[in-house]
Amino acid sequence: MKRDSRLSGVLHVLLHMAEHRAPMTSEQLAKAMQTNPVVIRRILGGLRDAGFVHSEKGHGGGWTIARDLAAITMRDVYDAIGRPKLMAMGNRTEAPGCLVEQAVNAALDPAFRDAEALLLARFAAVTLAELAADFQARMAARPPHIKDHHHG
């Protein structure tokens, strides 16, 4: 089953934008993310609608973060990208006629709800500022001779 990596990808894009501290074009972000600029524009369009990023057209334009990173949580971003399904597991049928399957669903449903609530609470507890600080700490701890293709 294919994993939905939209949240991870959007967080990655936002941290690149925060690190750059100047408007970034869709082309620049696409290169950093190894994807197509159209994908970046689609992703960031939804975040613009939610008020997290701003775009400016023309020379010197591009995408910028519109809020303080400390005011944006991973939950905010998750909500802005349409709340993709968190878990691949689920019940075989939602309204079974079979009593055995009803018993199985009765056991699984609260576990699924608890797991989702725990994950969403964790998302709400982590700000983009914390992610950016973690990235900065990792950069500072990296041996000087080690380069990666995005943060040389």
VEXGU-428069 format. One record per residue (C-alpha): residue number from 1; residue in three letters; y, z, x. Coordinates in Angstrom, 2 decimals. Layout:
num|residu|y|z|x
NUM|ALA|Y|Z|X
...
//
This chain:
num|residu|y|z|x
1|MET|0.00|0.00|0.00
2|LYS|3.42|-0.97|1.32
3|ARG|5.72|1.95|2.03
4|ASP|9.27|1.92|0.68
5|SER|11.47|2.38|3.73
6|ARG|14.85|1.77|2.06
7|LEU|16.08|5.35|2.49
8|SER|15.15|5.36|6.17
9|GLY|16.82|1.98|6.67
10|VAL|20.02|2.96|4.87
11|LEU|20.30|6.21|6.83
12|HIS|19.80|4.24|10.03
13|VAL|22.59|1.81|9.07
14|LEU|24.95|4.65|8.17
15|LEU|24.35|6.41|11.49
16|HIS|25.03|3.18|13.40
17|MET|28.29|2.88|11.47
18|ALA|29.23|6.48|12.20
19|GLU|28.47|6.07|15.89
20|HIS|30.52|2.89|16.16
21|ARG|33.63|4.52|14.63
22|ALA|35.21|1.16|13.84
23|PRO|34.47|-1.41|11.14
24|MET|31.14|-3.13|11.67
25|THR|30.27|-6.53|10.30
26|SER|27.09|-7.23|8.39
27|GLU|26.03|-9.36|11.34
28|GLN|26.44|-6.49|13.82
29|LEU|24.51|-4.12|11.59
30|ALA|21.81|-6.71|10.95
31|LYS|21.33|-7.15|14.69
32|ALA|20.99|-3.38|15.17
33|MET|18.51|-3.20|12.29
34|GLN|16.67|-6.39|13.23
35|THR|17.17|-7.87|9.78
36|ASN|19.26|-10.44|7.94
37|PRO|22.98|-9.83|7.21
38|VAL|22.27|-10.54|3.52
39|VAL|19.94|-7.52|3.46
40|ILE|22.70|-5.36|4.95
41|ARG|25.27|-6.60|2.42
42|ARG|22.88|-5.86|-0.46
43|ILE|22.18|-2.34|0.84
44|LEU|25.81|-1.53|1.54
45|GLY|27.03|-3.01|-1.73
46|GLY|25.21|-0.25|-3.61
47|LEU|26.60|2.39|-1.27
48|ARG|30.11|0.96|-1.75
49|ASP|29.68|1.28|-5.53
50|ALA|28.76|4.95|-4.99
51|GLY|31.86|5.49|-2.82
52|PHE|30.03|6.15|0.48
53|VAL|31.18|3.03|2.35
54|HIS|34.17|0.73|2.25
55|SER|34.38|-2.94|3.14
56|GLU|37.35|-4.93|4.37
57|LYS|37.32|-8.72|4.56
58|GLY|38.93|-10.88|7.18
59|HIS|39.63|-10.58|10.89
60|GLY|39.00|-7.02|12.09
61|GLY|37.25|-6.20|8.83
62|GLY|33.79|-4.93|8.19
63|TRP|32.03|-1.89|6.81
64|THR|33.17|1.69|7.36
65|ILE|32.00|5.06|6.07
66|ALA|34.35|6.21|3.32
67|ARG|33.56|9.95|3.37
68|ASP|33.11|12.72|5.88
69|LEU|29.50|12.73|7.08
70|ALA|29.26|16.44|6.27
71|ALA|29.96|15.58|2.61
72|ILE|27.05|13.13|2.28
73|THR|23.46|14.35|1.98
74|MET|20.24|12.41|2.25
75|ARG|19.84|13.14|-1.49
76|ASP|23.19|11.47|-2.18
77|VAL|22.02|8.36|-0.35
78|TYR|18.63|8.46|-2.09
79|ASP|20.39|8.58|-5.47
80|ALA|22.78|5.76|-4.47
81|ILE|19.93|3.41|-3.58
82|GLY|18.38|3.82|-7.02
83|ARG|16.00|6.76|-6.52
84|PRO|12.98|4.82|-5.28
85|LYS|9.56|6.25|-6.07
86|LEU|8.82|9.09|-3.68
87|MET|5.06|9.23|-3.99
88|ALA|2.49|6.49|-3.98
89|MET|-0.05|8.73|-5.72
90|GLY|-0.11|9.11|-9.48
91|ASN|-2.32|9.48|-12.50
92|ARG|-4.74|6.72|-13.41
93|THR|-3.22|6.62|-16.91
94|GLU|-0.33|8.67|-18.29
95|ALA|-1.71|9.24|-21.81
96|PRO|-5.49|9.25|-21.51
97|GLY|-7.83|9.53|-24.45
98|CYS|-10.57|10.91|-22.22
99|LEU|-10.69|14.73|-22.08
100|VAL|-11.84|14.67|-18.45
101|GLU|-8.83|12.57|-17.47
102|GLN|-6.56|14.86|-19.50
103|ALA|-7.85|17.80|-17.44
104|VAL|-7.29|15.86|-14.19
105|ASN|-3.75|14.92|-15.23
106|ALA|-3.02|18.53|-16.24
107|ALA|-3.93|19.62|-12.70
108|LEU|-2.13|16.81|-10.89
109|ASP|1.13|16.65|-12.88
110|PRO|2.56|20.02|-11.78
111|ALA|1.54|19.37|-8.17
112|PHE|3.31|16.00|-8.20
113|ARG|6.42|17.55|-9.79
114|ASP|6.45|20.41|-7.26
115|ALA|6.05|18.03|-4.31
116|GLU|8.86|15.80|-5.56
117|ALA|11.17|18.77|-6.21
118|LEU|10.52|20.11|-2.70
119|LEU|11.25|16.73|-1.12
120|LEU|14.46|16.24|-3.13
121|ALA|15.61|19.76|-2.22
122|ARG|15.05|18.96|1.46
123|PHE|17.02|15.71|1.09
124|ALA|19.87|17.69|-0.51
125|ALA|19.89|20.17|2.37
126|VAL|20.42|17.60|5.16
127|THR|23.82|15.97|5.69
128|LEU|24.58|12.82|7.59
129|ALA|26.60|14.99|9.98
130|GLU|23.39|16.85|10.86
131|LEU|21.55|13.57|11.44
132|ALA|24.41|12.31|13.63
133|ALA|24.37|15.57|15.63
134|ASP|20.61|15.24|16.14
135|PHE|21.09|11.68|17.38
136|GLN|23.83|12.82|19.78
137|ALA|21.60|15.60|21.13
138|ARG|18.77|13.12|21.69
139|MET|21.13|10.75|23.51
140|ALA|22.41|13.58|25.71
141|ALA|18.86|14.72|26.55
142|ARG|17.64|11.24|27.43
143|PRO|17.30|10.55|31.16
144|PRO|20.24|8.37|32.28
145|HIS|18.02|5.51|33.50
146|ILE|16.32|5.10|30.11
147|LYS|17.94|2.51|27.86
148|ASP|16.98|1.35|24.42
149|HIS|18.00|-1.91|22.83
150|HIS|20.38|-0.33|20.31
151|HIS|22.13|2.48|22.21
152|GLY|22.24|1.27|25.78
//
